């Protein structure tokens, strides 16, 4: 389990059109929003990423970089970027499932073709959304077992405004006896 205020696992991946992403060397004022998504086969992911694409500039105004990541290969990732009309959102691909598990993501097995007629990979990770500080510590995290009911980006932008204005620390950091 990832713990707020503690270092996250490393994350280094190829991206579409933006060189190599390396969380350890990512430069931003307030951190990086990492949106792990299931892959091209998931219509809910496509809608979710469309919403993130609309909000990339709002996060950037607050000093936060954004990247969407999946275990899909380059071709499927490019198809997803094109499907959502991405112009601002970076896409990382070839996420090793062992790294997905390091991040606490759940792994699912294929059920064949989805409702949109695209074959699921044999194994893939379920969604996760993380805000990582410039020091590579966890600030915010949400992990899911299913594609449904994800955090809203508009609410996250509002929460970020509150956190900035109030110097609000990451919460959930306590690991002692209970």
C-alpha positions in Angstrom: 0.0 0.0 0.0 1.3 3.5 -0.9 1.5 5.8 2.1 0.9 9.6 1.8 4.1 11.7 2.4 6.3 8.7 1.5 8.2 8.1 -1.7 6.2 6.4 -4.4 7.5 3.6 -6.7 9.5 4.8 -9.7 7.7 5.2 -13.0 9.6 5.4 -16.3 7.7 4.8 -19.5 7.8 5.8 -23.2 5.2 8.4 -24.2 3.5 9.3 -27.4 5.4 12.3 -28.9 6.9 13.5 -25.6 10.0 11.4 -25.1 10.5 9.2 -22.1 8.5 10.0 -18.9 10.5 9.5 -15.7 8.7 10.5 -12.5 12.0 10.9 -10.7 13.1 13.7 -13.0 9.7 15.2 -13.8 9.8 19.0 -13.4 6.8 20.8 -12.0 5.9 23.4 -9.4 3.4 21.3 -7.5 3.7 17.8 -8.8 2.3 15.3 -11.3 -1.2 13.8 -11.8 -0.9 10.2 -12.9 -4.1 8.7 -14.3 -3.7 4.9 -14.8 -6.4 3.7 -17.2 -7.5 0.2 -18.3 -6.7 0.6 -22.0 -8.2 1.2 -25.4 -10.9 -1.5 -24.8 -12.6 0.5 -22.1 -15.2 3.0 -23.2 -15.5 4.4 -19.7 -11.8 5.2 -19.8 -12.2 7.0 -23.1 -14.9 9.3 -21.5 -12.8 9.8 -18.4 -9.7 10.7 -20.4 -11.8 13.2 -22.5 -12.6 14.9 -19.2 -9.0 15.0 -18.2 -7.9 16.3 -21.6 -10.3 19.3 -21.0 -8.7 20.0 -17.6 -5.0 19.6 -18.4 -4.6 23.4 -18.7 -6.4 23.9 -15.3 -3.9 21.6 -13.6 -1.0 23.3 -15.5 -2.2 26.7 -14.2 -1.8 25.3 -10.7 1.7 23.9 -11.3 0.6 20.2 -11.9 1.6 18.1 -14.9 -0.7 15.3 -16.1 -0.1 12.0 -17.8 -2.4 9.1 -18.7 -0.8 5.6 -18.4 -1.8 2.1 -19.4 -0.2 -1.3 -20.1 -1.4 -1.0 -23.8 1.4 -0.8 -26.4 2.1 2.2 -28.5 -0.5 1.4 -31.3 -3.4 1.0 -28.9 -2.3 4.0 -26.9 -2.1 6.2 -30.0 -5.6 4.9 -31.0 -6.9 6.0 -27.5 -5.2 9.4 -27.8 -6.8 9.9 -31.2 -10.2 8.6 -30.0 -10.4 11.3 -27.3 -8.9 14.0 -29.5 -5.9 14.5 -27.2 -3.8 17.6 -27.8 -2.6 18.4 -24.3 -2.6 15.2 -22.4 0.5 13.1 -22.4 0.1 9.4 -22.8 2.6 6.8 -21.4 2.4 3.2 -22.6 3.9 -0.3 -22.0 3.3 -0.1 -18.2 4.7 -3.4 -16.8 2.0 -5.1 -14.7 4.6 -5.7 -12.0 4.9 -1.9 -11.8 1.2 -1.5 -11.8 1.0 -3.8 -8.8 3.8 -1.8 -7.1 1.4 1.2 -7.4 -1.3 -0.8 -5.7 -3.4 -1.2 -8.9 -5.6 -4.2 -9.3 -5.0 -6.6 -12.2 -7.9 -8.1 -14.2 -8.1 -11.0 -16.7 -9.6 -10.7 -20.2 -13.3 -11.3 -20.8 -12.9 -11.1 -24.6 -14.4 -8.3 -26.6 -15.9 -5.3 -24.8 -19.2 -3.6 -25.5 -17.4 -1.5 -28.2 -16.0 -4.6 -29.9 -12.4 -4.3 -28.8 -10.5 -7.2 -27.4 -9.3 -6.9 -23.8 -5.6 -7.7 -23.2 -5.0 -11.0 -21.4 -4.1 -9.0 -18.3 -4.5 -5.3 -17.6 -4.6 -3.0 -14.6 -7.7 -1.4 -13.3 -7.9 2.4 -12.8 -5.9 4.5 -10.3 -5.5 8.2 -9.9 -2.5 9.7 -8.0 -1.2 13.2 -7.4 2.6 13.0 -6.7 4.6 15.9 -5.2 7.7 17.2 -6.9 9.7 15.2 -4.3 8.0 12.0 -5.6 5.9 11.5 -2.5 2.2 10.5 -2.5 -0.2 13.5 -2.0 -3.5 12.0 -3.2 -4.4 8.5 -4.3 -7.5 6.6 -5.5 -7.4 3.0 -6.6 -10.4 1.0 -8.0 -11.3 -2.6 -8.6 -13.7 -1.7 -11.5 -13.9 1.0 -14.2 -17.0 2.6 -12.6 -17.4 5.7 -10.4 -14.1 7.5 -10.6 -13.0 10.7 -9.0 -14.1 13.8 -10.8 -11.4 16.1 -12.2 -13.4 19.2 -11.6 -13.6 18.3 -7.9 -9.9 17.5 -7.8 -9.1 21.0 -9.3 -11.2 22.6 -6.6 -9.6 20.5 -3.9 -6.2 21.5 -5.3 -7.2 25.2 -5.0 -8.1 24.6 -1.4 -4.9 22.7 -0.6 -2.8 25.4 -2.2 -4.6 28.3 -0.4 -4.4 26.5 3.0 -1.1 24.7 2.6 -3.0 21.5 3.3 -0.8 18.5 3.9 -1.3 15.0 2.4 -3.5 13.0 4.8 -3.5 9.3 5.7 0.2 9.3 6.6 -0.1 7.6 10.0 1.4 4.0 10.1 1.7 3.4 13.8 -0.4 1.2 16.1 -4.2 1.7 16.2 
